[in-house]
Each structure stands twice: as C-alpha cells, then as structure tokens.
C-alpha cells in the first residue's frame, strides 16, 4: 500500500504539486521543470538519476499540460 499508492501520491504532491509550481512561478516554466526534476532524481539516488530525471521531466510536462496531479499519479 505504502510503496505502490501512498509514497507516489506524496511525491506528486511535493514535487509536482508544490515544488514545480513554486519554481515555475518564480523562475519560469523551464527552470521549474529542470530544477524540480533534478531534485526528484537526486532524491532517488545518483546512480539512477539520469533515468529518473528524464521521467521526472516528462511527468512535470504532463502536470503543466493537464494541470492535474491525478494524471501524474496514475501514470
């Protein structure tokens, strides 16, 4: 339950619901996407960071386009 549902939901709220929005509003969309994705990737470990960063950028773009955390969470 925690690994499959709760933790991914919390990650979406923190990284795409809060951090992406704050950074995008203060620094612009591109910087918001890159910086929030970088933070997300680093928190998942340096070894996996390039792959996770790519996924995080895609998810940030989904969030910005759909304006929905639910869509990101389901993906």
C-alpha positions, 0 to 999 in steps of 0.5 A, a space after each residue: 500500500 505504502 510503496 505502490 499508492 501512498 509514497 507516489 501520491 506524496 511525491 506528486 504532491 511535493 514535487 509536482 504539486 508544490 515544488 514545480 509550481 513554486 519554481 515555475 512561478 518564480 523562475 519560469 516554466 523551464 527552470 521549474 521543470 529542470 530544477 524540480 526534476 533534478 531534485 526528484 532524481 537526486 532524491 532517488 539516488 545518483 546512480 539512477 538519476 539520469 533515468 529518473 530525471 528524464 521521467 521526472 521531466 516528462 511527468 512535470 510536462 504532463 502536470 503543466 499540460 493537464 494541470 492535474 496531479 491525478 494524471 501524474 499519479 496514475 501514470 
